[in-house]
Amino acid sequence: MSNAIVIQNLSFAWPDGEYVFTNLDAAFGPGKTGLIGHNGCGKSTLLRLIAGHATPAQGHIERHGTLGYLPQELPLSGHRSVADLLGISGRLQALDAIESGSADESHFEMLGEQWDIAERTRAHLDALGLADIELGRTVATLSGGEAMLCGLTGLLLAQPDLLILDEPTNNLDARARSRLYTAIDQFDGALVVVSHDRALLDRVDAIAELRAGRIRTFTGNFDAYERAIATEQHAAARHVRQAAADVERQRRDAMENQTKLAHRRQQAKRFHANKRQPLIVMNAKKRSAEVSAAKLTERHTEELAQAREKLDAAQRKLRGEDLIAVDLPETRVPSGRVLLDVRALTVGDVFGAAGVSLGIQGPERIALIGDNGSGKTTLLRAIAGLVMPDTGEVNTYVPLRYVPQKIDILHEEATVLDNVRAAAPHMTDAQIRNRLARFQFRKDAAFAMAGTLSGGERLRAALAVVLSASPAPQLLMLDEPTNNLDLPSVAQLKAALDSYRGAVIVASHDAAFLAELGITRWWKAAKGEPVTVGEDPLETAGE
C-alpha cells in the first residue's frame, strides 16, 4: 500500500530565523506510527505542519485522504460547548430544527446523511468513559483529560483517513488510557502519534525517530525499536573500539617512522662527515633520502588522519546515555524504621468519613494509583503539610520532600546552581558543581535560569535541589513525575530513583514507568473512599 503521508525537502524556521529542521524527508505508512524524539526536537511542530496549521519555509507535504488533528493543548476558552469542541453543533441544531417541523433546505444540507449523529456521538463518548458529559456543557469546565477525550471523539465522528495525535495520554488516568488504547486499536485508518507513553507506543506498527533534524523509521513497536537500537549501539561501540585501536596503531607507526628517520639522519651525517664518497654523490643520496622520508611521513600522516576520521564517524553513531548517576548515602533508612504514620485523615469528603490510615516502614517503594480526582494529590499534599486535614493526624519521623506535578519549587529568576545553593548551604560551590554534573548540568548548563528550562530539565533541577537539601530527604514524594517528559528524561528520572536509598511514594498513571521502579506496595485511591493498601501488580490500576 502507498504511504499515507510523504514529506519532501521540508524546512521550517521560527520568526527569529532559527531552523527547527532543514531539507527533511520522511514517509508515514498506512498503519500506525509512533513519532518519538527528545523534547524540543520538533515533533509537535512537524505534526502542525502535516495538519496544515503551520507553513514551512520550503518543501512539500503530500497527504492521502482526509486528516484529523488533535493538538497537545486544546482551546478551552469561554462559552464554547462540548458540541462545539466535537464539531457537531451545526448538525445537532439542524436535526433539532427538522424534528421540530422545519422544512428549511439549509438544515437538510447541514445534516446530510448523519441522522444518527446524536446516537453515534453518545456511543463514542460512552466508549471513552464520558457518559456523564453533556453536549451543552461549556468546555472551560472540562479537565485536561476530559478535553483530550472529547477532542478525540470529535475526530472519530468525522471518520478521517489519517489521524494525527500529539501526546494524547497526557493528563489521562489508567482507566481513561485503557479506553483510548481501545479506540486507537479500533481505528482502521493511518495514525501518527507523538507520545512518551510506552504502553501506547507498544501498540503501533512502526516507530519514526526524529533526531538531529532527520527521521529514521523502524518496523515494529517500541520494544522492537529498543532492540534495534541496542543492536546498533553494540555494533557502534565495537566499531569505536576498533577505530580507536587503529588510531593508536597508526600513531605508534608514525612515531616509529620518525624515530627510524632520525636514526638514519644521524648515520647520514656521520657518513657525510667521513667523506667516504664524492660530495656530489653524497648530496644526491641525501636529497633522495629526504624525498623518501617526506613521502613516508606524508603517508603515515594521511593514514593517521584517515584513522581519526573513521574514529570520529564511529563515535558519532554512538549515543550518549546521559543518565543521572549520583551517590546518596545520606538518604538511606534502616529497613525497620517507621517513617510515616497517617491516622484517620480526612480532607472534606475526599477520603470518606473513615479517612485514611497508612504507614511506611523502611525504604519502601509505593505506587499511589487511582482515577483522576480520586485524591492522590490531596494525600501527598497532606503528608507534605501543604493541606490541613479536617480530622486525623499525619506523623512524619524523617525529613521528607515533595515534588508536585507542576514543579513550582524552583526560583524561576535564579540559576540552577543558585537554586541548589539555597537548598544546600552546607555544600561548597565545587561540591554543588560536581553534584549538578551528576544530574547532567555540566559547565554553562549549571548557570541556566530555572525559568528557561524544558520539562525534563526542570525535573532534573528539582531533583538536584531536593536530593541535595540539608537535611537529606529520607521520604521522597513525586506527583505524576513523567507527565510531559520525553522518553530519555523518563530514563534519567528512573536512574535518579535507582540512586535514592530512602522511601518513595510515586503517584502515577504510567504503568511502564512503575514497572521499572521495583514497587513494593500499592496504595489505591478512590473518590470518597479510604485509600486501600495491597500488593497487586499493575492490573489493579486498570480495574
N, C-alpha and C positions, 0 to 999 in steps of 0.2 A: 504493500500500500504506500501511497505517496505521503510525504511529510505534511503535517498539519500547519506548521509554521516554518518558513525559511527566511533567514536573516543574512543579508549580504552587505559587506563593506560598511557596516553601521558605525557611526561615530556620534558621540554626544558630549557636550560640554556645558558646565554651569555658566551663568551670566558673567562670572569673573574670569572666564576663559579656561578654567581648569577642566581637563578632559576626564570623563569617567572611563570611557574606553574609546579606542580608535580602530577603524577597519575591522570590526568584529564580524565574524561569520559563524553561523550556527544553524542547526535544524532540529526541530522537535517533531517526533514521530506521532503516529495516530493514537498511541496508547497513553499511559500515564507517566509523566516525567517529574521527578523532584529536582528543583534547582537549588543548589547549595553554594556556599562560599562565605568568606569572612564578612562580618558586618562592615558596611561601608564600601564593599567591592562593586556595588551597582546592581544588585539583584532586583530590588524594588523599582529602580529606575528602568531597568530592562523590561519589567512587566508593564510599566506605564507606557513605554514606547510601543510594545506589542499591542497594547489595548488602544493605542491612538490618543492617549491622554498627555503625551509629550511629543515634541517634534525633534527628530535627530538633526545633527549638523550636516550629515550626509548619510547615504546608504538607503537601503530598501528593505522593507519587511513585507513578505507575502503571506497572507492568511487564507487558508482554505476553509470557508464556511463562516457561519455566524459566530460571534465571540461574546462571552460573558466574563466580566472582570470584577473581582472582589478585592478592593484595596485593604491594606492593613488597618487604616483608620477610616471609618465611615463618617460621613457628615450627619451629626445627630442634633442639629440645631433646631431651636424654635418650635414651630407649630406643625411640622411635618408629622404625618401619621404613619403607622406601620404599613398601611396600604400604600402610602406614597413611597416608602422605602422599598416595598415589594414591586413597585411599578405597575400596580393594578387598580389604582384609584379610578381612573377614567373608565375602565371596563366595568367595575362594580357600580359606578354611578349610572352607566348606560344600562346595565342589567336591571337596576332598581327602577329606572325610568320606564323601561319596556314592560316590566312586571306590573307597573302602576298604570299601564294602558297607553303609554306614549307610542305614537307611530312615526316619530321623527327619524328620518333616514340616517341622520348622523349617529344616532345611538346604535343602530344596527351595524353601521360601518365600524364604529369603535369596538363593538363587542366581537364582530367577526363570527367565527365558529366556536368561540370559547364560552358556550352557555354554561359549562360546568366549572367556570373559573373559581367560584366561591368554594365549591366542594374540593377541587384539586388543591387550592391554597390551604384549606383546613387540613387536608390529608398530609401535605408536606410539612406544615407546622407541627402537627401531631407527631410525625415520624422523627422530627428533630427535637422533641421534648418541649415544644412551645404551645401545648394545648391551651394554656391559660392566657395566651397573648391575644388580646382583642385587636381587630384590624383598625379600629378608630383610636387606639392608644397613641399618644404622642411619643415620638422616638426618643425625645430627651429623657424620658423616664426609663428607658431600657438600660440594662447593664451592658458592659462591653461584650460579654459572651452572647447575650440575647441579640444584640445588634448584629453581631457577626453571623449568627444562625439565621436571622431574618433576612440579611443580605443574601446568604446562600440560597434560602428559599426562593427569593425573587429570581435568582439566576436559573434555578432548576425549573421554575414555572415557565420561563422563557424558552427552555429546551435548546440551548445553544449547541453548536457543533464543537466549539472549543471553550474550555473553562480555564480561567486564569485566576489563581488564588494566592494571596500574599499573607503568609503566616495565619492561616485560618483557625488554628487551635489555640492561639494566644487568648488568654482570659477564659478558656473553657475548662470546666471541671472534668473529672474522669468519665462521668456518665454522658456529658454532652460530647466529649471527644469520641466516645464509642459510637454515638449516633451519627456524628459527622463522618467517621470512617465508613459506616454502612452506606451513607448517602453517596460518598465518593466511589465506593466499590460498585454501587448500582448504576452510576453514571456511565453511559456507553459511548460518550464522545471522547475527544482528546482532552488531556488535562496537563497543565503546567502549574506546579505548586511550589512556592518558596516556603520552606519550613525548617525548623530545627527539631521537630518532633520525630524522634526515632521510630515510634510506632507507626506514624503516618508514612514516613519515608520507606519503611519496610513493606509498604503495600503498593509501591509504584513498579513500573516496568523498566525504568531507566533512571539513572542519576546524571544530571548535567552539572558539572562543576565550573563555576565562574572564578577564575584565578588568574591574577596578573593580566587582566583585560582580555582573556581568551576563554573559550568554553570547550571543555572536553566532555564527551558523553560516554558513560559506562553502561553496558547492558546489565539489567538486573536491579534489584532493590539496594537499600543502603548497606545491608550486610555484604552483598556481593561487591559493592563498591569498596568497602573497607578491606575485603580480602584482596581485591585487585591492587589497591594502593599499598597494602602490606607487602605483597609480592614484588611490586615495582620498587618499593623503597629498599627491600632486601637486596635486590639486584643493584640498585643505585649505590648502596653502601659498599657492596663488593667492588663495583667499578671505581669508587673513590679510593678504596684501599689499593687497588691495582694501579690506578693512576698516580697515587702518592708514592708507591714503591718505584714506579717508572721514573718519576721526577727525581727521587733520591738516587736511583741508579745513574741517570743522566748527569746529575750533579757530581757524583763520585767520578764518573768517566771524564767529565770536563776538568776536574781538579787533578786527576792522574795525568791527563794530557798536558796540562800546564806544568806539572812537575817534571814530566819527561822532556818537554820543550826547554825548560830552564836548564836541565841537566845537559842537554845537547848543546845549548848555547855556551855553557861553561867549557865543554870539551872543545867546541869550535874555537873559542878564544885561546885556549892553551895551544891547540894545533896551529892556529894563526900566528901565535907568538913565537913558536919554534921555527916558522917559515920552512916547513918541510916540502912545500910545493911552490911553484911560481906564484907571485902575487895575483896575476890576472886569473889564474885557475882558482885560487882560494876565494877571490871575490865573487867569481861566478857561482861557485858552490854555496857561498854564503847567501847570495841572492836567491838561489834555487831553494835552499833550506827555509829561508824566511817566507817565500811564497807558499811552500808546502805547509809550513806551520800556520800561516794565516788561514789557508783553506781548511786545515784540520780544526783550528779554533772556531772558524765560522760554522763548520758543520756541527760541532758539539754545541755551540751556542744556539743554532737553529733547532737541533734535536731537543735541547733543554726547553726552549720556548714552546715547541710543539707539545712536549710532555706537560708543561704547565697549563697550556690551553686545554688539553684533554682533562686535566685535573679540575680546572675551573668549570668546564662543561659538566663534568660528573657531579661536582658539588652543587651546581645549580639545580640538578634534578633531585637532590636530597632535601627533603622537607625538614625544617627545624621543628622540634617538638614544642619548645617554648612552654613547658609545663611548670607549674608552681612547685618548687621543692624547698621546703623550709623546715628546720628542726624546731619543735615547740615543746621541749620537755617540761616547761613550767605550766603547761595546760593539763598535765597528767593528773588523774584522780585514781585512788585505790578502788578496787572492784566492789568492796562492801560499803563504801561511804555513801551516806544519804545526801543527795544534792538538792532535792526538791520535794516538798510536801504540800499538796493542794488539798484543802478540806472544804467540802460543801460550798464551793464557789458558785455564786450566781451573779449574772450581769443582765438585768432586765429579764426577758423571757428566753434568752439565747440558749441556755442550758437546762431549761425546765426548772420546776420548783425544787427538785432534789439537788440540783447543782452538780459540780464536777469535783470528784475526789480522785487524785492521781499522785504518783510519786516516782522519783527516779533514784536509782542506786548505781553508783559506779559509772564507767564510761559507756553508757547505753547509747544506741543509735535508734532514735524513734522517728517513725514516719507518721505525721499528722495528716490524715486524709479525710475526705468528705466533699459533698457538693458545695458549690459557691453559695455563700450565705449561711453556711452551717455553723459558723462561729470559730473557725480555725484562727483567723487573725485576732479576734477578740480574746481568745485564750492566750495566745502568745503575748499580746499587749498587756493582759492582766498579770501574767507571770513576770513580765518585764517591769511592772509597776507603772505602766502608762495608762491603765484603765483601773478605776477604783471599783471593786466589787460591791454589790448591794449587800450580800451576806457572804459568810465564809472567810477563809484566810489563805494566803499564799506565803509559805515559808521557804526561803532560799538560804542554803548553807554554804554556798561557794560564789565567787564572782561570776556574773553572767553578762552576756552581751546579746543584743537583738539586732538583726539586720532586716529591716522591713522590705516589703515588696517594692515600694518606691523608695529608693535609697536616699534618705534625707539626713544622714549622719555626717556628711561631708560639708565643710565650709567651702561654698562654691567659689568665693573670691580668693581662696588660698591655694597654694600649690599642693601637690600630692605629698611632698616632703614635709611641708608645714603642717598638714593635717596629721601625719604620723607623729611629728614632733610634739604637737599639742596633746596627743593621747599618751605619748611615751616620754615624759620628761626625764626618765631615768636613763635613756639611751643617748649616746653621743651621735653627732651628725654622721660620723663614719659608720657607726653601727646601723643607723637608720638607712643610709645609702645601701649598705650591704643587704639589709632586710628587704628594701624595696626592689633590689636587683633580683632577689628570690621570687618576688611577685611580678617579675617581668617589667619593672620600671627601671630601666637602665639609662645611665648618662642623662641626657636632657629630658627624658621622659619623666624623671622624678620632679622636674620643675614645671610640668604641665599644670594649668589651672584646673581645679576639680570640675568647674562648670563647663569645661570644653571636652570632657571625657565621653567616650561612647559607653553603651550599656555594659559591655564586658569589662571595659577599663574601670568603670565606676565600681563594679562589684569587686574587682581585684583591689582597688584602692580602699574600699570599705573593709575588706578582709584584712588588708595590711594594717589598717587603723585598729580594728577591734582585736586582732590577734597580737598586736604589739603593745596593747594598753597595759597599764600598771594599775591594779594587779591583773595578771593574765586571766582571761575568762576560762573557767572550767565547765561552764554550760553555755553552749552556743545555740542560738535560735535563728532560723532562717525562714523567711516567708516567701514562698514561690521564687526561689533564687534563680531558676533557669528561664523565667519569663523574659522574652526579648533577647536572650543570649544566642549567639551563633554556636555551632557545634564545637569549634575549638575552645570557645570560652567556657562551655559546659565541661569540657575535658579539664580545663585549668581549675575550675571550681572543685571538681572531683579530686584532683591531685592535692589541692589545698586541704580538703577534708581528710584525705588519707594521712596527711602530716599531723592533723589535730589529734591530741591524746585525751581530750575531755569528752563530756556527753554532748550529744547533738539532738535537737528537735528540728525536723525539716517538714514544713507544710508544703506539699507539692502534689500536682496532678501528673507529673512527668514520670510515668511508670518505668521507662528505660533508665532514667537517672537514679531513681530509688533502688532499682535492682542492682546497681553497681556500688551502693553505699554500705552494704553489709548491715542492713536494718535488723535490729534485734527485737523490736516490739512495734506494734501498730496501735495508734490511737485513732479511732474513727469518730468524727463529729457528725451529728445530725441535728438540724434546726429544731429547737425546742426540746431537746433531749440531752441527758448526760452523755459526756464523751465515754465511749466504751473502749476497753483495752483487750487486745488479743495478739495472737501470733500468726494470723492468717497471712498468706502471701498476697501478691498484688491483685489477685482477682477480687479481693474484698472491696477494692476501690471501685470496681465496675458493677457491683451487685445492685 
